Amino acid sequence: MAPDADSVADSLTTLVQVIGRDRNLSQWFRRLDQMSAIERRNQVFKISEQMTNDGKDRDAVDAFRLLADTRIFDATRLALRECGYIDE
């Protein structure tokens, strides 16, 4: 079942806050930003799978998995910049 728009928006908001407030995740996000879209997508799925195997919260895994979509990744990058979490 596809997530509804409100659910995606909530996940994106939470994701931006979590990434922005965690130094390691911010660095990880910046590394993703340097990758091609295909490399980034593969990395996101790899990390999501690892998170699932580690028993991480399903909602958190689903939120990270959203980053595989280029539009969501770009929106997340923009939100992180607008909130002052990352520089241009």
C-alpha positions as CSV (number, residue, x, y, z in Angstrom):
1,M,0.0,0.0,0.0
2,A,1.3,3.4,-0.9
3,P,1.8,5.9,1.9
4,D,-0.6,8.9,1.9
5,A,0.7,12.4,1.5
6,D,0.3,13.4,5.2
7,S,2.3,10.3,6.2
8,V,5.1,11.2,3.8
9,A,5.1,14.8,5.0
10,D,5.3,13.7,8.6
11,S,8.1,11.3,7.8
12,L,10.0,14.0,5.9
13,T,9.7,16.4,8.8
14,T,10.9,13.9,11.3
15,L,13.7,12.8,9.0
16,V,15.0,16.4,8.6
17,Q,15.0,16.9,12.3
18,V,16.7,13.6,13.0
19,I,19.4,14.1,10.3
20,G,19.9,17.7,11.3
21,R,20.4,17.0,15.0
22,D,22.8,14.1,14.6
23,R,26.3,14.8,13.4
24,N,26.9,11.3,12.1
25,L,23.6,11.3,10.1
26,S,24.4,14.8,8.8
27,Q,27.8,13.5,7.5
28,W,26.1,10.4,6.0
29,F,23.6,12.6,4.3
30,R,26.4,14.8,2.8
31,R,28.1,11.7,1.5
32,L,24.9,10.6,-0.1
33,D,24.6,14.1,-1.7
34,Q,27.9,13.5,-3.5
35,M,26.7,10.2,-5.1
36,S,24.9,9.7,-8.3
37,A,21.2,9.1,-8.0
38,I,21.7,5.4,-8.7
39,E,24.5,5.1,-6.1
40,R,22.5,7.0,-3.6
41,R,19.4,4.8,-4.1
42,N,21.5,1.6,-3.7
43,Q,23.1,3.0,-0.5
44,V,19.7,4.0,1.0
45,F,18.3,0.5,0.3
46,K,21.4,-1.1,1.8
47,I,21.2,1.0,4.9
48,S,17.5,0.4,5.2
49,E,18.0,-3.3,5.0
50,Q,20.7,-3.1,7.7
51,M,18.4,-1.1,9.9
52,T,15.6,-3.7,9.4
53,N,18.0,-6.5,10.3
54,D,19.1,-4.6,13.4
55,G,15.5,-4.4,14.5
56,K,15.2,-0.6,14.2
57,D,11.8,1.0,14.3
58,R,9.8,0.3,11.2
59,D,8.7,3.9,10.8
60,A,12.3,5.1,11.0
61,V,13.3,2.5,8.3
62,D,10.4,3.6,6.1
63,A,11.4,7.3,6.5
64,F,15.0,6.6,5.5
65,R,13.8,4.5,2.6
66,L,12.0,7.6,1.3
67,L,15.4,9.1,0.5
68,A,15.8,6.6,-2.4
69,D,13.4,8.8,-4.3
70,T,15.3,11.7,-5.9
71,R,12.5,14.1,-5.3
72,I,12.3,13.3,-1.6
73,F,16.1,13.5,-1.3
74,D,16.1,16.9,-3.0
75,A,13.3,18.1,-0.7
76,T,15.1,16.8,2.3
77,R,18.3,18.6,1.3
78,L,16.4,21.8,0.7
79,A,14.7,21.5,4.1
80,L,18.1,20.8,5.9
81,R,19.6,23.9,4.3
82,E,16.6,26.1,5.1
83,C,16.7,25.0,8.7
84,G,20.4,25.8,8.9
85,Y,21.5,22.2,9.5
86,I,23.7,22.0,6.4
87,D,25.5,24.6,4.2
88,E,25.1,24.9,0.5
